[in-house]
Amino acid sequence: MPKMKTKSSAKKRFKVTGTGKIKRKHAFKSHILTKKSKKRKLALTHSTLVHANDEANIKQQLRLK
């Protein structure tokens, strides 16, 4: 049986931390930035963790299980 391939879209969007949590970037930071406040844009710059409810699905896409 061949190896299972990871989803290319998932491997581009997510990174696994040392403790096994999954990091992601915020959406809505690519265009139409003039109407967004500086505070909002700065908050979107920082990465965050994936919600616990979505973690199992993303780990399955990354073939971590």
Order of alpha helices (4+ residues) and beta strands (2+ residues): alpha-beta-beta-alpha-beta-alpha
